[in-house]
Amino acid sequence: MLESIKTALRISSIDFDSEIIELIDAAKIELKISGVNKIDETDPLIMRAIIIYCKANFGYDNPDAKRFSESFDNLRQHLSSSSDYNEVI
């Protein structure tokens, strides 16, 4: 997953790996808090949510951060309201 996120962020060095891993973990926690119980890293919607979260929160001067944050919030809401993602496991 790290390499997929780095590609999405257009990062090739290992300099930011620890920060990116923390963002991946934070995205998963955000999804769980919202009631998304099935966090399968191979699921395209889960992967998209994590990528969007990382794009919203990586770096300091990101002019698109608000747009990505809103996109993550919308996707998180849809996932949490879907029985495919919120059933108790």
PDB file of N, CA, C and O in Angstrom:
ATOM      1  N   MET A   1       0.824  -1.181   0.000  1.00  0.00           N
ATOM      2  CA  MET A   1       0.000   0.000   0.000  1.00  0.00           C
ATOM      3  C   MET A   1       0.874   1.253   0.000  1.00  0.00           C
ATOM      4  O   MET A   1       0.537   2.235  -0.661  1.00  0.00           O
ATOM      5  N   LEU A   2       1.968   1.237   0.715  1.00  0.00           N
ATOM      6  CA  LEU A   2       2.840   2.411   0.784  1.00  0.00           C
ATOM      7  C   LEU A   2       3.251   2.876  -0.605  1.00  0.00           C
ATOM      8  O   LEU A   2       3.204   4.070  -0.900  1.00  0.00           O
ATOM      9  N   GLU A   3       3.649   1.951  -1.449  1.00  0.00           N
ATOM     10  CA  GLU A   3       4.095   2.333  -2.794  1.00  0.00           C
ATOM     11  C   GLU A   3       2.962   2.935  -3.618  1.00  0.00           C
ATOM     12  O   GLU A   3       3.192   3.864  -4.391  1.00  0.00           O
ATOM     13  N   SER A   4       1.757   2.428  -3.467  1.00  0.00           N
ATOM     14  CA  SER A   4       0.599   2.984  -4.185  1.00  0.00           C
ATOM     15  C   SER A   4       0.323   4.412  -3.735  1.00  0.00           C
ATOM     16  O   SER A   4       0.028   5.283  -4.554  1.00  0.00           O
ATOM     17  N   ILE A   5       0.420   4.644  -2.438  1.00  0.00           N
ATOM     18  CA  ILE A   5       0.180   5.993  -1.901  1.00  0.00           C
ATOM     19  C   ILE A   5       1.284   6.934  -2.367  1.00  0.00           C
ATOM     20  O   ILE A   5       1.011   8.068  -2.760  1.00  0.00           O
ATOM     21  N   LYS A   6       2.525   6.469  -2.324  1.00  0.00           N
ATOM     22  CA  LYS A   6       3.632   7.308  -2.779  1.00  0.00           C
ATOM     23  C   LYS A   6       3.460   7.682  -4.247  1.00  0.00           C
ATOM     24  O   LYS A   6       3.730   8.819  -4.634  1.00  0.00           O
ATOM     25  N   THR A   7       3.016   6.742  -5.058  1.00  0.00           N
ATOM     26  CA  THR A   7       2.767   7.027  -6.466  1.00  0.00           C
ATOM     27  C   THR A   7       1.682   8.086  -6.603  1.00  0.00           C
ATOM     28  O   THR A   7       1.825   9.022  -7.390  1.00  0.00           O
ATOM     29  N   ALA A   8       0.604   7.950  -5.847  1.00  0.00           N
ATOM     30  CA  ALA A   8      -0.491   8.922  -5.895  1.00  0.00           C
ATOM     31  C   ALA A   8      -0.036  10.310  -5.444  1.00  0.00           C
ATOM     32  O   ALA A   8      -0.519  11.323  -5.949  1.00  0.00           O
ATOM     33  N   LEU A   9       0.890  10.345  -4.495  1.00  0.00           N
ATOM     34  CA  LEU A   9       1.429  11.625  -4.005  1.00  0.00           C
ATOM     35  C   LEU A   9       2.577  12.134  -4.869  1.00  0.00           C
ATOM     36  O   LEU A   9       3.093  13.231  -4.656  1.00  0.00           O
ATOM     37  N   ARG A  10       2.966  11.323  -5.842  1.00  0.00           N
ATOM     38  CA  ARG A  10       4.090  11.635  -6.730  1.00  0.00           C
ATOM     39  C   ARG A  10       5.403  11.799  -5.956  1.00  0.00           C
ATOM     40  O   ARG A  10       6.182  12.726  -6.176  1.00  0.00           O
ATOM     41  N   ILE A  11       5.604  10.841  -5.032  1.00  0.00           N
ATOM     42  CA  ILE A  11       6.805  10.798  -4.203  1.00  0.00           C
ATOM     43  C   ILE A  11       7.580   9.540  -4.580  1.00  0.00           C
ATOM     44  O   ILE A  11       7.000   8.456  -4.653  1.00  0.00           O
ATOM     45  N   SER A  12       8.882   9.670  -4.819  1.00  0.00           N
ATOM     46  CA  SER A  12       9.674   8.491  -5.161  1.00  0.00           C
ATOM     47  C   SER A  12      10.735   8.169  -4.105  1.00  0.00           C
ATOM     48  O   SER A  12      11.223   7.040  -4.049  1.00  0.00           O
ATOM     49  N   SER A  13      11.089   9.126  -3.284  1.00  0.00           N
ATOM     50  CA  SER A  13      12.128   8.867  -2.292  1.00  0.00           C
ATOM     51  C   SER A  13      11.517   8.224  -1.050  1.00  0.00           C
ATOM     52  O   SER A  13      10.298   8.175  -0.888  1.00  0.00           O
ATOM     53  N   ILE A  14      12.392   7.735  -0.183  1.00  0.00           N
ATOM     54  CA  ILE A  14      11.939   7.130   1.072  1.00  0.00           C
ATOM     55  C   ILE A  14      11.913   8.150   2.212  1.00  0.00           C
ATOM     56  O   ILE A  14      11.589   7.805   3.348  1.00  0.00           O
ATOM     57  N   ASP A  15      12.248   9.386   1.914  1.00  0.00           N
ATOM     58  CA  ASP A  15      12.365  10.420   2.941  1.00  0.00           C
ATOM     59  C   ASP A  15      11.087  10.645   3.740  1.00  0.00           C
ATOM     60  O   ASP A  15      11.150  11.020   4.910  1.00  0.00           O
ATOM     61  N   PHE A  16       9.936  10.422   3.129  1.00  0.00           N
ATOM     62  CA  PHE A  16       8.667  10.713   3.789  1.00  0.00           C
ATOM     63  C   PHE A  16       7.893   9.450   4.151  1.00  0.00           C
ATOM     64  O   PHE A  16       6.717   9.528   4.507  1.00  0.00           O
ATOM     65  N   ASP A  17       8.537   8.289   4.064  1.00  0.00           N
ATOM     66  CA  ASP A  17       7.824   7.031   4.299  1.00  0.00           C
ATOM     67  C   ASP A  17       7.145   6.979   5.659  1.00  0.00           C
ATOM     68  O   ASP A  17       5.994   6.551   5.750  1.00  0.00           O
ATOM     69  N   SER A  18       7.819   7.399   6.708  1.00  0.00           N
ATOM     70  CA  SER A  18       7.213   7.308   8.045  1.00  0.00           C
ATOM     71  C   SER A  18       5.989   8.215   8.145  1.00  0.00           C
ATOM     72  O   SER A  18       4.990   7.833   8.754  1.00  0.00           O
ATOM     73  N   GLU A  19       6.048   9.392   7.565  1.00  0.00           N
ATOM     74  CA  GLU A  19       4.897  10.297   7.580  1.00  0.00           C
ATOM     75  C   GLU A  19       3.732   9.697   6.785  1.00  0.00           C
ATOM     76  O   GLU A  19       2.579   9.772   7.212  1.00  0.00           O
ATOM     77  N   ILE A  20       4.034   9.115   5.647  1.00  0.00           N
ATOM     78  CA  ILE A  20       2.990   8.528   4.807  1.00  0.00           C
ATOM     79  C   ILE A  20       2.359   7.322   5.503  1.00  0.00           C
ATOM     80  O   ILE A  20       1.142   7.144   5.443  1.00  0.00           O
ATOM     81  N   ILE A  21       3.164   6.499   6.155  1.00  0.00           N
ATOM     82  CA  ILE A  21       2.631   5.354   6.903  1.00  0.00           C
ATOM     83  C   ILE A  21       1.705   5.837   8.014  1.00  0.00           C
ATOM     84  O   ILE A  21       0.653   5.242   8.246  1.00  0.00           O
ATOM     85  N   GLU A  22       2.085   6.904   8.697  1.00  0.00           N
ATOM     86  CA  GLU A  22       1.219   7.468   9.739  1.00  0.00           C
ATOM     87  C   GLU A  22      -0.099   7.963   9.148  1.00  0.00           C
ATOM     88  O   GLU A  22      -1.152   7.790   9.761  1.00  0.00           O
ATOM     89  N   LEU A  23      -0.055   8.571   7.973  1.00  0.00           N
ATOM     90  CA  LEU A  23      -1.282   9.031   7.326  1.00  0.00           C
ATOM     91  C   LEU A  23      -2.165   7.859   6.914  1.00  0.00           C
ATOM     92  O   LEU A  23      -3.387   7.926   7.045  1.00  0.00           O
ATOM     93  N   ILE A  24      -1.559   6.795   6.422  1.00  0.00           N
ATOM     94  CA  ILE A  24      -2.324   5.595   6.064  1.00  0.00           C
ATOM     95  C   ILE A  24      -3.036   5.051   7.297  1.00  0.00           C
ATOM     96  O   ILE A  24      -4.225   4.735   7.248  1.00  0.00           O
ATOM     97  N   ASP A  25      -2.306   4.946   8.395  1.00  0.00           N
ATOM     98  CA  ASP A  25      -2.898   4.446   9.643  1.00  0.00           C
ATOM     99  C   ASP A  25      -4.003   5.373  10.143  1.00  0.00           C
ATOM    100  O   ASP A  25      -5.038   4.907  10.619  1.00  0.00           O
ATOM    101  N   ALA A  26      -3.788   6.671  10.037  1.00  0.00           N
ATOM    102  CA  ALA A  26      -4.796   7.638  10.472  1.00  0.00           C
ATOM    103  C   ALA A  26      -6.053   7.534   9.615  1.00  0.00           C
ATOM    104  O   ALA A  26      -7.166   7.631  10.132  1.00  0.00           O
ATOM    105  N   ALA A  27      -5.885   7.339   8.322  1.00  0.00           N
ATOM    106  CA  ALA A  27      -7.043   7.195   7.429  1.00  0.00           C
ATOM    107  C   ALA A  27      -7.866   5.978   7.829  1.00  0.00           C
ATOM    108  O   ALA A  27      -9.094   6.044   7.868  1.00  0.00           O
ATOM    109  N   LYS A  28      -7.200   4.876   8.125  1.00  0.00           N
ATOM    110  CA  LYS A  28      -7.910   3.665   8.539  1.00  0.00           C
ATOM    111  C   LYS A  28      -8.666   3.895   9.845  1.00  0.00           C
ATOM    112  O   LYS A  28      -9.797   3.435  10.003  1.00  0.00           O
ATOM    113  N   ILE A  29      -8.047   4.598  10.767  1.00  0.00           N
ATOM    114  CA  ILE A  29      -8.714   4.899  12.040  1.00  0.00           C
ATOM    115  C   ILE A  29      -9.920   5.800  11.811  1.00  0.00           C
ATOM    116  O   ILE A  29     -10.979   5.579  12.399  1.00  0.00           O
ATOM    117  N   GLU A  30      -9.772   6.804  10.971  1.00  0.00           N
ATOM    118  CA  GLU A  30     -10.896   7.690  10.639  1.00  0.00           C
ATOM    119  C   GLU A  30     -12.061   6.882  10.062  1.00  0.00           C
ATOM    120  O   GLU A  30     -13.217   7.124  10.408  1.00  0.00           O
ATOM    121  N   LEU A  31     -11.760   5.936   9.194  1.00  0.00           N
ATOM    122  CA  LEU A  31     -12.811   5.100   8.611  1.00  0.00           C
ATOM    123  C   LEU A  31     -13.470   4.240   9.692  1.00  0.00           C
ATOM    124  O   LEU A  31     -14.695   4.124   9.728  1.00  0.00           O
ATOM    125  N   LYS A  32     -12.674   3.644  10.563  1.00  0.00           N
ATOM    126  CA  LYS A  32     -13.221   2.810  11.630  1.00  0.00           C
ATOM    127  C   LYS A  32     -14.099   3.626  12.573  1.00  0.00           C
ATOM    128  O   LYS A  32     -15.176   3.175  12.962  1.00  0.00           O
ATOM    129  N   ILE A  33     -13.652   4.813  12.939  1.00  0.00           N
ATOM    130  CA  ILE A  33     -14.437   5.677  13.825  1.00  0.00           C
ATOM    131  C   ILE A  33     -15.794   5.987  13.203  1.00  0.00           C
ATOM    132  O   ILE A  33     -16.794   6.126  13.908  1.00  0.00           O
ATOM    133  N   SER A  34     -15.820   6.092  11.886  1.00  0.00           N
ATOM    134  CA  SER A  34     -17.061   6.413  11.178  1.00  0.00           C
ATOM    135  C   SER A  34     -17.968   5.202  10.995  1.00  0.00           C
ATOM    136  O   SER A  34     -19.078   5.332  10.478  1.00  0.00           O
ATOM    137  N   GLY A  35     -17.512   4.037  11.410  1.00  0.00           N
ATOM    138  CA  GLY A  35     -18.330   2.846  11.312  1.00  0.00           C
ATOM    139  C   GLY A  35     -17.989   1.929  10.154  1.00  0.00           C
ATOM    140  O   GLY A  35     -18.711   0.968   9.890  1.00  0.00           O
ATOM    141  N   VAL A  36     -16.900   2.213   9.461  1.00  0.00           N
ATOM    142  CA  VAL A  36     -16.475   1.331   8.367  1.00  0.00           C
ATOM    143  C   VAL A  36     -15.666   0.200   9.001  1.00  0.00           C
ATOM    144  O   VAL A  36     -14.522   0.391   9.413  1.00  0.00           O
ATOM    145  N   ASN A  37     -16.276  -0.964   9.068  1.00  0.00           N
ATOM    146  CA  ASN A  37     -15.645  -2.098   9.743  1.00  0.00           C
ATOM    147  C   ASN A  37     -14.839  -2.985   8.813  1.00  0.00           C
ATOM    148  O   ASN A  37     -13.946  -3.703   9.263  1.00  0.00           O
ATOM    149  N   LYS A  38     -15.136  -2.946   7.541  1.00  0.00           N
ATOM    150  CA  LYS A  38     -14.406  -3.772   6.569  1.00  0.00           C
ATOM    151  C   LYS A  38     -13.387  -2.902   5.842  1.00  0.00           C
ATOM    152  O   LYS A  38     -13.713  -2.218   4.872  1.00  0.00           O
ATOM    153  N   ILE A  39     -12.167  -2.937   6.319  1.00  0.00           N
ATOM    154  CA  ILE A  39     -11.110  -2.150   5.685  1.00  0.00           C
ATOM    155  C   ILE A  39     -10.163  -3.118   4.983  1.00  0.00           C
ATOM    156  O   ILE A  39      -9.140  -3.536   5.525  1.00  0.00           O
ATOM    157  N   ASP A  40     -10.542  -3.447   3.780  1.00  0.00           N
ATOM    158  CA  ASP A  40      -9.786  -4.358   2.921  1.00  0.00           C
ATOM    159  C   ASP A  40      -8.941  -3.511   1.974  1.00  0.00           C
ATOM    160  O   ASP A  40      -9.478  -2.801   1.124  1.00  0.00           O
ATOM    161  N   GLU A  41      -7.634  -3.584   2.121  1.00  0.00           N
ATOM    162  CA  GLU A  41      -6.733  -2.757   1.323  1.00  0.00           C
ATOM    163  C   GLU A  41      -6.769  -3.071  -0.164  1.00  0.00           C
ATOM    164  O   GLU A  41      -6.217  -2.317  -0.965  1.00  0.00           O
ATOM    165  N   THR A  42      -7.405  -4.165  -0.545  1.00  0.00           N
ATOM    166  CA  THR A  42      -7.535  -4.479  -1.964  1.00  0.00           C
ATOM    167  C   THR A  42      -8.837  -3.930  -2.553  1.00  0.00           C
ATOM    168  O   THR A  42      -9.034  -3.957  -3.768  1.00  0.00           O
ATOM    169  N   ASP A  43      -9.714  -3.436  -1.693  1.00  0.00           N
ATOM    170  CA  ASP A  43     -10.987  -2.871  -2.146  1.00  0.00           C
ATOM    171  C   ASP A  43     -10.723  -1.499  -2.767  1.00  0.00           C
ATOM    172  O   ASP A  43     -10.112  -0.645  -2.125  1.00  0.00           O
ATOM    173  N   PRO A  44     -11.167  -1.275  -3.991  1.00  0.00           N
ATOM    174  CA  PRO A  44     -10.876  -0.004  -4.664  1.00  0.00           C
ATOM    175  C   PRO A  44     -11.423   1.229  -3.946  1.00  0.00           C
ATOM    176  O   PRO A  44     -10.781   2.280  -3.968  1.00  0.00           O
ATOM    177  N   LEU A  45     -12.589   1.127  -3.312  1.00  0.00           N
ATOM    178  CA  LEU A  45     -13.130   2.291  -2.610  1.00  0.00           C
ATOM    179  C   LEU A  45     -12.365   2.589  -1.329  1.00  0.00           C
ATOM    180  O   LEU A  45     -12.153   3.752  -0.988  1.00  0.00           O
ATOM    181  N   ILE A  46     -11.955   1.556  -0.624  1.00  0.00           N
ATOM    182  CA  ILE A  46     -11.144   1.756   0.586  1.00  0.00           C
ATOM    183  C   ILE A  46      -9.798   2.361   0.189  1.00  0.00           C
ATOM    184  O   ILE A  46      -9.322   3.303   0.823  1.00  0.00           O
ATOM    185  N   MET A  47      -9.198   1.819  -0.851  1.00  0.00           N
ATOM    186  CA  MET A  47      -7.917   2.346  -1.321  1.00  0.00           C
ATOM    187  C   MET A  47      -8.057   3.807  -1.740  1.00  0.00           C
ATOM    188  O   MET A  47      -7.209   4.637  -1.412  1.00  0.00           O
ATOM    189  N   ARG A  48      -9.122   4.115  -2.460  1.00  0.00           N
ATOM    190  CA  ARG A  48      -9.356   5.490  -2.903  1.00  0.00           C
ATOM    191  C   ARG A  48      -9.510   6.417  -1.696  1.00  0.00           C
ATOM    192  O   ARG A  48      -8.965   7.521  -1.690  1.00  0.00           O
ATOM    193  N   ALA A  49     -10.249   5.975  -0.676  1.00  0.00           N
ATOM    194  CA  ALA A  49     -10.437   6.799   0.523  1.00  0.00           C
ATOM    195  C   ALA A  49      -9.097   7.085   1.197  1.00  0.00           C
ATOM    196  O   ALA A  49      -8.836   8.215   1.610  1.00  0.00           O
ATOM    197  N   ILE A  50      -8.258   6.075   1.307  1.00  0.00           N
ATOM    198  CA  ILE A  50      -6.946   6.258   1.950  1.00  0.00           C
ATOM    199  C   ILE A  50      -6.061   7.186   1.119  1.00  0.00           C
ATOM    200  O   ILE A  50      -5.362   8.035   1.671  1.00  0.00           O
ATOM    201  N   ILE A  51      -6.088   7.030  -0.186  1.00  0.00           N
ATOM    202  CA  ILE A  51      -5.308   7.916  -1.058  1.00  0.00           C
ATOM    203  C   ILE A  51      -5.780   9.358  -0.907  1.00  0.00           C
ATOM    204  O   ILE A  51      -4.962  10.268  -0.770  1.00  0.00           O
ATOM    205  N   ILE A  52      -7.078   9.566  -0.932  1.00  0.00           N
ATOM    206  CA  ILE A  52      -7.626  10.923  -0.819  1.00  0.00           C
ATOM    207  C   ILE A  52      -7.260  11.530   0.533  1.00  0.00           C
ATOM    208  O   ILE A  52      -6.904  12.706   0.610  1.00  0.00           O
ATOM    209  N   TYR A  53      -7.347  10.728   1.602  1.00  0.00           N
ATOM    210  CA  TYR A  53      -6.968  11.214   2.928  1.00  0.00           C
ATOM    211  C   TYR A  53      -5.500  11.655   2.933  1.00  0.00           C
ATOM    212  O   TYR A  53      -5.164  12.723   3.443  1.00  0.00           O
ATOM    213  N   CYS A  54      -4.644  10.826   2.364  1.00  0.00           N
ATOM    214  CA  CYS A  54      -3.218  11.163   2.322  1.00  0.00           C
ATOM    215  C   CYS A  54      -2.971  12.421   1.495  1.00  0.00           C
ATOM    216  O   CYS A  54      -2.158  13.263   1.877  1.00  0.00           O
ATOM    217  N   LYS A  55      -3.665  12.556   0.367  1.00  0.00           N
ATOM    218  CA  LYS A  55      -3.508  13.756  -0.455  1.00  0.00           C
ATOM    219  C   LYS A  55      -3.978  15.003   0.286  1.00  0.00           C
ATOM    220  O   LYS A  55      -3.417  16.083   0.100  1.00  0.00           O
ATOM    221  N   ALA A  56      -4.991  14.863   1.114  1.00  0.00           N
ATOM    222  CA  ALA A  56      -5.513  16.007   1.865  1.00  0.00           C
ATOM    223  C   ALA A  56      -4.576  16.436   2.981  1.00  0.00           C
ATOM    224  O   ALA A  56      -4.533  17.613   3.340  1.00  0.00           O
ATOM    225  N   ASN A  57      -3.825  15.487   3.534  1.00  0.00           N
ATOM    226  CA  ASN A  57      -3.058  15.777   4.748  1.00  0.00           C
ATOM    227  C   ASN A  57      -1.549  15.744   4.592  1.00  0.00           C
ATOM    228  O   ASN A  57      -0.829  15.989   5.560  1.00  0.00           O
ATOM    229  N   PHE A  58      -1.053  15.451   3.404  1.00  0.00           N
ATOM    230  CA  PHE A  58       0.393  15.388   3.203  1.00  0.00           C
ATOM    231  C   PHE A  58       0.911  16.770   2.809  1.00  0.00           C
ATOM    232  O   PHE A  58       0.363  17.425   1.923  1.00  0.00           O
ATOM    233  N   GLY A  59       1.964  17.192   3.477  1.00  0.00           N
ATOM    234  CA  GLY A  59       2.596  18.468   3.139  1.00  0.00           C
ATOM    235  C   GLY A  59       1.915  19.647   3.811  1.00  0.00           C
ATOM    236  O   GLY A  59       0.885  19.496   4.468  1.00  0.00           O
ATOM    237  N   TYR A  60       2.503  20.817   3.637  1.00  0.00           N
ATOM    238  CA  TYR A  60       2.003  22.009   4.315  1.00  0.00           C
ATOM    239  C   TYR A  60       1.279  22.971   3.384  1.00  0.00           C
ATOM    240  O   TYR A  60       0.194  23.443   3.725  1.00  0.00           O
ATOM    241  N   ASP A  61       1.829  23.268   2.251  1.00  0.00           N
ATOM    242  CA  ASP A  61       1.230  24.236   1.328  1.00  0.00           C
ATOM    243  C   ASP A  61       0.504  23.524   0.196  1.00  0.00           C
ATOM    244  O   ASP A  61       0.909  23.595  -0.964  1.00  0.00           O
ATOM    245  N   ASN A  62      -0.570  22.840   0.554  1.00  0.00           N
ATOM    246  CA  ASN A  62      -1.328  22.092  -0.431  1.00  0.00           C
ATOM    247  C   ASN A  62      -2.594  22.875  -0.778  1.00  0.00           C
ATOM    248  O   ASN A  62      -3.537  22.902   0.013  1.00  0.00           O
ATOM    249  N   PRO A  63      -2.625  23.505  -1.937  1.00  0.00           N
ATOM    250  CA  PRO A  63      -3.804  24.309  -2.292  1.00  0.00           C
ATOM    251  C   PRO A  63      -5.066  23.470  -2.489  1.00  0.00           C
ATOM    252  O   PRO A  63      -6.175  24.003  -2.456  1.00  0.00           O
ATOM    253  N   ASP A  64      -4.906  22.174  -2.693  1.00  0.00           N
ATOM    254  CA  ASP A  64      -6.055  21.293  -2.903  1.00  0.00           C
ATOM    255  C   ASP A  64      -6.475  20.544  -1.639  1.00  0.00           C
ATOM    256  O   ASP A  64      -7.356  19.687  -1.704  1.00  0.00           O
ATOM    257  N   ALA A  65      -5.879  20.842  -0.514  1.00  0.00           N
ATOM    258  CA  ALA A  65      -6.142  20.101   0.720  1.00  0.00           C
ATOM    259  C   ALA A  65      -7.623  20.127   1.096  1.00  0.00           C
ATOM    260  O   ALA A  65      -8.184  19.094   1.464  1.00  0.00           O
ATOM    261  N   LYS A  66      -8.250  21.274   1.010  1.00  0.00           N
ATOM    262  CA  LYS A  66      -9.662  21.376   1.392  1.00  0.00           C
ATOM    263  C   LYS A  66     -10.531  20.523   0.471  1.00  0.00           C
ATOM    264  O   LYS A  66     -11.434  19.828   0.937  1.00  0.00           O
ATOM    265  N   ARG A  67     -10.268  20.571  -0.800  1.00  0.00           N
ATOM    266  CA  ARG A  67     -11.039  19.781  -1.774  1.00  0.00           C
ATOM    267  C   ARG A  67     -10.878  18.289  -1.510  1.00  0.00           C
ATOM    268  O   ARG A  67     -11.858  17.546  -1.550  1.00  0.00           O
ATOM    269  N   PHE A  68      -9.657  17.845  -1.241  1.00  0.00           N
ATOM    270  CA  PHE A  68      -9.427  16.437  -0.939  1.00  0.00           C
ATOM    271  C   PHE A  68     -10.067  16.037   0.391  1.00  0.00           C
ATOM    272  O   PHE A  68     -10.608  14.938   0.519  1.00  0.00           O
ATOM    273  N   SER A  69     -10.003  16.918   1.363  1.00  0.00           N
ATOM    274  CA  SER A  69     -10.614  16.640   2.656  1.00  0.00           C
ATOM    275  C   SER A  69     -12.128  16.468   2.521  1.00  0.00           C
ATOM    276  O   SER A  69     -12.704  15.553   3.110  1.00  0.00           O
ATOM    277  N   GLU A  70     -12.760  17.331   1.759  1.00  0.00           N
ATOM    278  CA  GLU A  70     -14.201  17.223   1.530  1.00  0.00           C
ATOM    279  C   GLU A  70     -14.533  15.944   0.765  1.00  0.00           C
ATOM    280  O   GLU A  70     -15.543  15.296   1.039  1.00  0.00           O
ATOM    281  N   SER A  71     -13.693  15.589  -0.179  1.00  0.00           N
ATOM    282  CA  SER A  71     -13.889  14.354  -0.944  1.00  0.00           C
ATOM    283  C   SER A  71     -13.786  13.136  -0.028  1.00  0.00           C
ATOM    284  O   SER A  71     -14.589  12.208  -0.129  1.00  0.00           O
ATOM    285  N   PHE A  72     -12.797  13.140   0.863  1.00  0.00           N
ATOM    286  CA  PHE A  72     -12.657  12.043   1.816  1.00  0.00           C
ATOM    287  C   PHE A  72     -13.884  11.960   2.717  1.00  0.00           C
ATOM    288  O   PHE A  72     -14.413  10.873   2.951  1.00  0.00           O
ATOM    289  N   ASP A  73     -14.335  13.094   3.220  1.00  0.00           N
ATOM    290  CA  ASP A  73     -15.511  13.114   4.096  1.00  0.00           C
ATOM    291  C   ASP A  73     -16.737  12.540   3.387  1.00  0.00           C
ATOM    292  O   ASP A  73     -17.503  11.784   3.985  1.00  0.00           O
ATOM    293  N   ASN A  74     -16.923  12.891   2.130  1.00  0.00           N
ATOM    294  CA  ASN A  74     -18.055  12.375   1.364  1.00  0.00           C
ATOM    295  C   ASN A  74     -17.950  10.866   1.156  1.00  0.00           C
ATOM    296  O   ASN A  74     -18.927  10.140   1.341  1.00  0.00           O
ATOM    297  N   LEU A  75     -16.779  10.403   0.776  1.00  0.00           N
ATOM    298  CA  LEU A  75     -16.593   8.974   0.552  1.00  0.00           C
ATOM    299  C   LEU A  75     -16.734   8.204   1.858  1.00  0.00           C
ATOM    300  O   LEU A  75     -17.343   7.134   1.883  1.00  0.00           O
ATOM    301  N   ARG A  76     -16.181   8.731   2.932  1.00  0.00           N
ATOM    302  CA  ARG A  76     -16.296   8.097   4.254  1.00  0.00           C
ATOM    303  C   ARG A  76     -17.761   7.969   4.658  1.00  0.00           C
ATOM    304  O   ARG A  76     -18.176   6.941   5.192  1.00  0.00           O
ATOM    305  N   GLN A  77     -18.534   9.008   4.401  1.00  0.00           N
ATOM    306  CA  GLN A  77     -19.954   8.981   4.733  1.00  0.00           C
ATOM    307  C   GLN A  77     -20.681   7.899   3.926  1.00  0.00           C
ATOM    308  O   GLN A  77     -21.499   7.163   4.477  1.00  0.00           O
ATOM    309  N   HIS A  78     -20.394   7.802   2.649  1.00  0.00           N
ATOM    310  CA  HIS A  78     -21.020   6.784   1.813  1.00  0.00           C
ATOM    311  C   HIS A  78     -20.624   5.373   2.256  1.00  0.00           C
ATOM    312  O   HIS A  78     -21.464   4.475   2.315  1.00  0.00           O
ATOM    313  N   LEU A  79     -19.355   5.192   2.562  1.00  0.00           N
ATOM    314  CA  LEU A  79     -18.903   3.873   3.008  1.00  0.00           C
ATOM    315  C   LEU A  79     -19.559   3.490   4.333  1.00  0.00           C
ATOM    316  O   LEU A  79     -19.981   2.348   4.514  1.00  0.00           O
ATOM    317  N   SER A  80     -19.644   4.439   5.247  1.00  0.00           N
ATOM    318  CA  SER A  80     -20.200   4.124   6.562  1.00  0.00           C
ATOM    319  C   SER A  80     -21.696   3.850   6.519  1.00  0.00           C
ATOM    320  O   SER A  80     -22.232   3.202   7.418  1.00  0.00           O
ATOM    321  N   SER A  81     -22.371   4.332   5.492  1.00  0.00           N
ATOM    322  CA  SER A  81     -23.809   4.088   5.384  1.00  0.00           C
ATOM    323  C   SER A  81     -24.129   2.853   4.546  1.00  0.00           C
ATOM    324  O   SER A  81     -25.295   2.480   4.416  1.00  0.00           O
ATOM    325  N   SER A  82     -23.113   2.220   3.981  1.00  0.00           N
ATOM    326  CA  SER A  82     -23.304   1.033   3.161  1.00  0.00           C
ATOM    327  C   SER A  82     -23.161  -0.241   3.987  1.00  0.00           C
ATOM    328  O   SER A  82     -22.185  -0.411   4.716  1.00  0.00           O
ATOM    329  N   SER A  83     -24.132  -1.125   3.868  1.00  0.00           N
ATOM    330  CA  SER A  83     -24.063  -2.388   4.612  1.00  0.00           C
ATOM    331  C   SER A  83     -22.887  -3.256   4.147  1.00  0.00           C
ATOM    332  O   SER A  83     -22.478  -4.170   4.863  1.00  0.00           O
ATOM    333  N   ASP A  84     -22.350  -2.985   2.978  1.00  0.00           N
ATOM    334  CA  ASP A  84     -21.188  -3.738   2.506  1.00  0.00           C
ATOM    335  C   ASP A  84     -19.935  -3.401   3.317  1.00  0.00           C
ATOM    336  O   ASP A  84     -18.982  -4.180   3.335  1.00  0.00           O
ATOM    337  N   TYR A  85     -19.931  -2.269   3.974  1.00  0.00           N
ATOM    338  CA  TYR A  85     -18.737  -1.820   4.701  1.00  0.00           C
ATOM    339  C   TYR A  85     -18.943  -1.673   6.202  1.00  0.00           C
ATOM    340  O   TYR A  85     -17.967  -1.642   6.951  1.00  0.00           O
ATOM    341  N   ASN A  86     -20.193  -1.581   6.660  1.00  0.00           N
ATOM    342  CA  ASN A  86     -20.387  -1.282   8.065  1.00  0.00           C
ATOM    343  C   ASN A  86     -20.930  -2.440   8.886  1.00  0.00           C
ATOM    344  O   ASN A  86     -21.236  -2.262  10.065  1.00  0.00           O
ATOM    345  N   GLU A  87     -21.057  -3.622   8.292  1.00  0.00           N
ATOM    346  CA  GLU A  87     -21.562  -4.729   9.096  1.00  0.00           C
ATOM    347  C   GLU A  87     -20.521  -5.110  10.146  1.00  0.00           C
ATOM    348  O   GLU A  87     -19.315  -5.038   9.909  1.00  0.00           O
ATOM    349  N   VAL A  88     -21.017  -5.511  11.298  1.00  0.00           N
ATOM    350  CA  VAL A  88     -20.136  -5.863  12.405  1.00  0.00           C
ATOM    351  C   VAL A  88     -19.412  -7.170  12.083  1.00  0.00           C
ATOM    352  O   VAL A  88     -20.017  -8.163  11.677  1.00  0.00           O
ATOM    353  N   ILE A  89     -18.107  -7.130  12.280  1.00  0.00           N
ATOM    354  CA  ILE A  89     -17.312  -8.338  11.981  1.00  0.00           C
ATOM    355  C   ILE A  89     -16.772  -8.936  13.260  1.00  0.00           C
ATOM    356  O   ILE A  89     -16.081  -9.953  13.222  1.00  0.00           O
TER     357      ILE A  89
END
